[in-house]
């Protein structure tokens, strides 16, 4: 025989078991903006060693770079604190989809990525350059588009996409990452490496002997944006774009980038050619 006390215990246990999926369903359906407003926290994807985008102080655990600088500015605007979640450029899209992070600063909105995540308006335009062995001519993309020119890029990157589009006749080698591509250039297995200027300048600041940087004509740029989850509620996207419009109007995007290039990468503002705009 089931006592009254035992029956009450069973009913409470059953109610708890039923409520767990309901809570999970409610959490899954919660929009990014609703979660931010509820928790007063924005989860930002961060990548260790991705200077000048992100840099983590090993001793203090503090994040630096223009990604964290922009994130803190946005946090102040939305009245939320920033929580950094470590990721990689390769995993960032998956982490956004899995709702592990709310925003990823510094992400290029490629057509493939637009299929699975949303993007803010353009944060800034990153200019494509070539870092070539010394004495190698690289005045134009047309000049580089020849079978005898050995070009190296990191596979699947925006550098790779540019090479596919503007250098169909060149001898293009695609390696697993930009470090491997740089090593190929350094060991004379390539004539030029394609890099955006925010990566080319720090590379040459550390290894000036590796070659020289050029901005081939016509100037090619890649938009850099902020990735976020695809969802019906567009309030986070609207809030981010509103903040972005304000900081761009104040010239803060350029100042934040140049500050971090100098501080973290050792590249002063004077090192950027006048045609480079942020």
N, C-alpha and C positions, 0 to 999 in steps of 0.2 A: 504494500500500500504506500502510495506517495503522500507524504505529509504536506501540509499547507506551506511550511517553510521551504521544503524541497521543491515544490511546484513554483514558488516565487523565484527561487534560484535558477531554475531551468528557463523560465520566461525571460529573466534578465540576461542570461547567457545567450539565448536565441536572439534577443533584440540587439545585443552587441554584435553578434555575428552578421546580422542583416545590415547593420549600419555601416560596417567597414567598407563594403563595395560602394555604398551610397556616397560615403565621404570621398572615396577614391574617384568616383565618377564626377563629383562636384569639383574636385581639385583639377582633374584632367580637363574639364570644360572651362576652367577659369582662364580668362584672358591674361596676357602678360601685364597689361596696365593694371588690371584688377589686383593681380598678385603683388605688384609693386606698391600699389596704394595700401594694400592690406598689411604688408610686411615692412613697408618703408625701406626696402632694399632693392637695389638693381644688381643683378648678377652679370658681371662683365668677363668675357673670355680674355685670357692673358697668356702670352707665350714667352717663356723664359729665354733670354738671349736673343730675342728678335729686335735688336737695336736698329733704328731709333724708335721703333713702334712700341716695344716693351722691353723692360729690363728689371730683374728682381735682385735686390740686394740680399745676398746669402745670409749675412749676419743679422740684419734687422727684419728681413722678410718684406720690406717695403717695395712696392712696385713704382717704377718710373717710366718715362717715355711719353710720347704724345698721346698714345692710347689712354693711359691712366689720367693724364692731364685733362683730356677732353671728357673722360668719364666723370671725373670729380666735378667739372663745370656743369655737366648735365645733371648730376646728382643734386647739386645746389639748386638748380632750376626747378627740379621736381620734388625737392624736399625729401630726398632719400639718401641713405648711405650706400657706399659701393662695396660689393663683395666680389673679389677676384677669384675666378675659377680657372685653373690651369688647363690649357688645351694646346693644340698645334694647328698650323694652317690647314693641314690635311683633315683634321677631325672637327674643326670649328663648325662646319655646316651640319655634321651629324649631331653635335652637341646642342646646336640651336633647335634642330628638329626634335631631339629628345627632351627638350625643355630643361636642359641643364644650365644653360646660360640665356640671358635675355637679349644681350647685344654683343656684337663683335666689331670693334673698331678696326679700320684698315683693310677691310675685305673688298676685293674687286668684284663688281656685280656682273659676272660672266653670264651668258645666256643659259648655260647649264645650271648655274646656281640660282638664277631667277626662277627656275622651274620649281625649286623646293624651299627657298627662303625669300623673305621680303627684304627690301633695301630702303634706306633713307635716300634723300637727295644727295648729290655728290658732296663729299667732304672736301676733297681737293683733287686736282689733276696731277698725276705722277708722270713725268716725262721719261720716255725711253731713250737710253743711250747705248753706245757700244764701248766696251773696254777692250782695246785691241793691243796686240804686241807693238812695241815702239817701231815707228816707221811704216806701219801698215795704213794705207789710205782708207778712210771711212767717212767721206764727205756727204754721201747720199746713200739711201737704201738701194737705189738703182745700181749704184757702183758695187755694192756688196752682193747683189743678186746675180752671182756668177758661179758656175760649177767648181772653179778652182779655189773659191773662198770657203774656208772651214769655219763654220759658225757653231757655237755651242750654247745650249740653253738647258734649263731644268725642266724636265718633262711635266706636261700638264699645267704649267704656269702661264701667266699672261705673257711672259717672254716667249714661250713656246707658241702661243696663239699668234703673236705678232710675226714671228719667223715664218709660220705656216702661211700667213696672209701676204706678207711683202717680200719674202725671200724664197719663192718656190723653186728657183733654179740653183740656189746655193747648196753646198754640202753641209747640211744641218745635222748635228749630233745632239740627241736628247738624253741627258743623264738624270740620275735620281733626285738630285737637289742642286742648288746653286753653288754649294761648296765643291761638289764634284766637278761642276762645270768650270769653276775658277781654277781648280787643280789641273784640268785639261789645258787651259790657257797657259798656266804657269809652266807646264811641262812641254810646251810647244806642240801639243796635239791638236791645238785649235788656233785660229788667227784672231778671233774676236768672240767675246761673250756679250750677249744682250742682257742688260740689267736696267731697271728703272733707276733714276738718278739718286733716290734716297738710299739705294743699296750700293750703287757704283761709287759714290763719293766716300762713304766710310771704308770701302774696300781699298781705295787708292790712298786714303789717309794712313792706313796701316801698312800697305804694301805698294809703295809708290813705284817700285821697280818692275811691277808686273805688266805695266803698259800705260796707255794714255786713253782718256775718255773723250768721246766725240758725241755730238748730238746730230745725227745724220738728217739731211733734208729729204722730204718735208718733215717737220717736227711731228712726232707721233706721241700721243699721250694716252694714259689709261685712267679712267675715273676710279677714285678710291672712295668707298662708302662705308656704311654701318649696316651690318646684317642683323636680321631679327626674324622671329618665327612667323610663318604664314598663318594667319588667322582672320576670322571674320571681323573682329573688333580692330579697327585701324587707329585706335586712340593713342597707342604708344608711338606708332609711326608718325602721326600728326604732331605729337609732343616733341619728338626728336627733330623733326623738320623745322618746327617753330624755334627750338633752341638753336639749331644750326643756322637758320636765317639771321638770328641775332648776333652770333659770334662771328659770322662771316662779315656782316655789316660793320663790325667793330675792328676788323682786321686781325682778330685773335687767332684764326686758323694759321695764318702765315707766321705770326709771332711765336706760337706754340711749337710749330715744326722747326723753325730756325733755332729756337732756344735749345731744343733737345738734340738737334744735329750737332750743335756746338758742344753741349755739356756731355752727351753720351758717346758721340761718334767722333768728336774732335774736328768737326768740319764747320768753320766759321761761315757766317752769312755771305761774306765777300767771295767765298769759293763758288757760289752759284752764278752762272751766267745770267745776264739781264733778261734773256728770253724765258727764263724759268719763272713761272707764276704758280702760286699756291692759293 
